[in-house]
Amino acid sequence: MKIKQLSLFLENKPGALGDPVKILARAKINILTLSIADARQFGVLRIIVHDWEAAKQLLEKKGMLVKVTDMVAIEVADHPGGLAEILDPLERAGINLEYMYAFTLKRESKGVLLFRFDDPDRAVEVLQKHKINIVDSAELFKRLTG
C-alpha cells in the first residue's frame, strides 16, 4: 500500500535539477510526479517513478545521494473539506503529517495526494479503518499511464 519515493539533495544553483532529470530521461525512466523544496544552499528533489529501484541505482551510479522514503497515496474528494476529512482521523490517532504533494491525476471528482507520515504503516491502518481509499502503486501507475 506504500509507494516508494526517491529524494535527492541538489545544490541550489542553475542547472542542478537538470542533471538527474536528464539521467532519467536518457534511461527512459519517466517521472510521474515530483516536488522540490529549497533552502538557501540546497534543494530536495522528491520524485515518484515506476521503476524506483532502477532509477535509484542509476542515479547513485552517477554519484548522487538518493534516499528512499515510503509514501501513501490517498484519494481525496475534490470539494471543500475533502482534505479535512482525510486528516481528521489521522490527527485523532496522533499521526504526524510531515509533507504532502499532489498528482496531476483526477478521476470521478477525486484527486490523489501523496502523504509522508511519521508512521506510514499506522497511517495506512487508520485510513483503512475509516474506509478511506488508499491507492496502491499498481493502481496508481495504471491510472497514470492510461
C-alpha positions as CSV (number, residue, x, y, z in Angstrom):
1,M,0.0,0.0,0.0
2,K,3.0,2.3,0.2
3,I,4.7,3.9,-2.7
4,K,8.5,4.4,-2.9
5,Q,9.8,7.9,-3.3
6,L,13.3,8.9,-4.2
7,S,14.8,12.0,-2.6
8,L,17.9,13.7,-3.9
9,F,19.8,16.6,-2.4
10,L,20.7,19.1,-5.0
11,E,22.9,22.2,-4.7
12,N,20.8,25.3,-5.1
13,K,22.4,26.6,-8.4
14,P,21.3,26.9,-12.0
15,G,21.3,23.5,-13.8
16,A,21.3,21.3,-10.7
17,L,17.8,20.0,-11.4
18,G,18.8,19.2,-15.0
19,D,21.4,16.6,-14.1
20,P,19.1,13.9,-12.5
21,V,16.2,14.7,-14.9
22,K,18.5,14.2,-17.9
23,I,20.0,11.0,-16.5
24,L,16.5,9.5,-16.0
25,A,15.3,10.7,-19.4
26,R,18.3,9.1,-21.2
27,A,17.4,5.8,-19.4
28,K,13.7,6.2,-20.5
29,I,12.6,6.4,-16.9
30,N,9.5,8.7,-16.7
31,I,9.0,11.0,-13.6
32,L,5.3,10.5,-12.7
33,T,5.3,13.4,-10.2
34,L,7.8,15.4,-8.2
35,S,8.2,18.0,-5.6
36,I,11.1,20.4,-4.9
37,A,11.7,22.0,-1.6
38,D,14.5,24.6,-1.3
39,A,16.7,26.2,1.2
40,R,19.5,28.8,0.5
41,Q,22.3,26.3,-0.1
42,F,20.5,23.2,-1.3
43,G,17.2,21.8,-2.5
44,V,15.5,18.4,-2.1
45,L,14.1,16.8,-5.2
46,R,11.4,14.2,-4.4
47,I,10.3,12.0,-7.3
48,I,8.0,9.1,-8.0
49,V,8.9,6.8,-10.8
50,H,7.5,3.4,-11.9
51,D,10.8,1.5,-11.5
52,W,12.3,3.2,-8.4
53,E,15.0,0.6,-7.9
54,A,16.4,1.1,-11.4
55,A,16.2,4.9,-11.0
56,K,18.0,4.8,-7.6
57,Q,20.7,2.5,-8.9
58,L,21.3,4.7,-12.0
59,L,21.4,8.0,-10.0
60,E,23.7,6.5,-7.4
61,K,26.0,5.2,-10.1
62,K,26.3,8.8,-11.3
63,G,27.4,9.9,-7.8
64,M,24.1,11.2,-6.5
65,L,22.9,10.6,-2.9
66,V,19.5,9.0,-3.1
67,K,17.2,8.3,-0.1
68,V,14.1,6.0,-0.4
69,T,11.0,7.0,1.5
70,D,7.6,5.3,1.9
71,M,4.7,7.5,0.8
72,V,1.0,6.8,1.0
73,A,-1.2,7.8,-2.0
74,I,-4.8,8.6,-0.9
75,E,-7.8,9.5,-2.9
76,V,-9.2,12.8,-1.7
77,A,-12.7,14.2,-2.6
78,D,-12.4,17.3,-4.7
79,H,-14.7,19.5,-2.7
80,P,-14.4,21.9,0.2
81,G,-13.4,19.9,3.3
82,G,-12.2,16.9,1.3
83,L,-8.7,17.1,2.7
84,A,-10.0,17.8,6.2
85,E,-12.0,14.5,6.0
86,I,-8.7,12.6,5.4
87,L,-6.7,14.5,8.1
88,D,-9.2,14.3,10.9
89,P,-8.9,10.5,11.7
90,L,-5.1,10.7,11.3
91,E,-4.9,13.7,13.7
92,R,-7.1,11.9,16.3
93,A,-4.7,8.9,16.1
94,G,-1.7,11.1,16.7
95,I,-0.1,10.5,13.3
96,N,2.1,13.4,12.2
97,L,2.0,14.5,8.5
98,E,5.5,15.5,7.5
99,Y,4.7,16.8,4.0
100,M,2.5,16.1,1.0
101,Y,2.1,16.9,-2.7
102,A,-0.4,16.1,-5.4
103,F,-0.5,14.1,-8.6
104,T,-2.0,15.8,-11.7
105,L,-4.5,13.0,-11.7
106,K,-8.2,13.4,-11.1
107,R,-10.9,10.9,-11.5
108,E,-14.6,10.9,-10.6
109,S,-14.3,14.1,-8.6
110,K,-11.4,12.8,-6.6
111,G,-7.7,13.8,-6.7
112,V,-4.8,11.7,-5.5
113,L,-2.4,13.2,-2.9
114,L,0.9,11.7,-1.7
115,F,1.5,11.9,2.0
116,R,4.6,11.4,4.1
117,F,3.7,10.4,7.6
118,D,6.0,9.8,10.6
119,D,4.5,6.3,10.8
120,P,3.2,5.2,7.4
121,D,2.2,1.7,8.5
122,R,0.0,3.1,11.3
123,A,-1.4,5.8,8.9
124,V,-2.5,3.0,6.5
125,E,-4.1,1.1,9.3
126,V,-6.1,4.2,10.4
127,L,-7.1,5.1,6.9
128,Q,-8.3,1.6,6.2
129,K,-10.3,1.5,9.4
130,H,-12.1,4.7,8.3
131,K,-12.7,3.3,4.8
132,I,-10.5,6.0,3.2
133,N,-9.3,4.8,-0.2
134,I,-5.5,4.2,-0.4
135,V,-4.2,3.9,-3.9
136,D,-1.6,1.2,-4.2
137,S,1.3,1.5,-6.6
138,A,-0.1,-0.8,-9.2
139,E,-3.4,1.1,-9.4
140,L,-1.6,4.4,-9.3
141,F,0.7,3.6,-12.2
142,K,-2.3,2.1,-14.1
143,R,-4.2,5.4,-13.7
144,L,-1.2,7.5,-14.7
145,T,-0.3,5.5,-17.8
146,G,-3.8,5.2,-19.1
